[in-house]
């Protein structure tokens, strides 16, 4: 279980806190994992499109002087 490393250094003396912790771990274990159906951004490989994007960024943010 993935929680073994995080529970190694936990010391809880209050039974109510222990119960709340166990409930939270169980709820996280049973919660469905949301899967992203599509990537947030598309991979751009066309050099002309990359150049256009970079020029847009320079126009928007200005070129940093060194």
C-alpha positions in Angstrom: 0.0 0.0 0.0 1.3 3.5 -0.9 0.6 4.9 2.6 3.2 2.8 4.4 5.9 5.4 3.8 3.7 8.3 5.0 2.4 6.6 8.1 5.8 5.6 9.4 6.5 8.8 11.3 3.0 9.6 12.5 2.2 9.6 16.2 -1.4 10.2 17.2 -2.6 9.8 20.7 -6.2 11.1 20.4 -8.6 8.3 19.4 -10.9 10.8 17.5 -8.0 12.0 15.4 -7.0 8.4 14.7 -10.5 7.5 13.6 -10.7 10.6 11.3 -7.4 9.7 9.8 -8.4 6.2 9.1 -11.7 7.3 7.6 -9.9 9.8 5.3 -7.4 7.1 4.1 -10.3 4.7 3.4 -12.3 7.4 1.6 -9.2 8.2 -0.6 -8.7 4.5 -1.3 -12.3 4.0 -2.4 -12.6 7.3 -4.4 -12.6 6.9 -8.2 -9.6 8.2 -10.0 -10.5 10.8 -12.6 -9.0 10.2 -15.9 -8.2 12.9 -18.4 -9.8 12.0 -21.7 -7.8 14.4 -24.0 -4.5 16.1 -23.6 -4.6 19.7 -22.5 -2.3 20.8 -25.2 -1.3 19.4 -28.6 2.2 18.7 -29.5 3.5 21.1 -32.1 6.2 19.8 -34.4 5.9 22.1 -37.4 8.8 24.6 -37.4 6.7 27.4 -38.9 4.0 27.0 -36.3 6.6 26.9 -33.5 8.2 30.1 -34.9 4.7 31.8 -35.0 4.1 30.8 -31.4 7.5 32.1 -30.3 7.0 35.4 -32.1 3.5 35.8 -30.6 5.1 35.3 -27.1 7.8 37.9 -27.8 5.2 40.4 -29.0 3.0 39.7 -26.0 5.7 39.6 -23.3 8.5 41.5 -24.9 12.0 40.2 -25.5 14.2 40.0 -22.4 17.4 41.8 -22.7 20.6 40.1 -21.5 
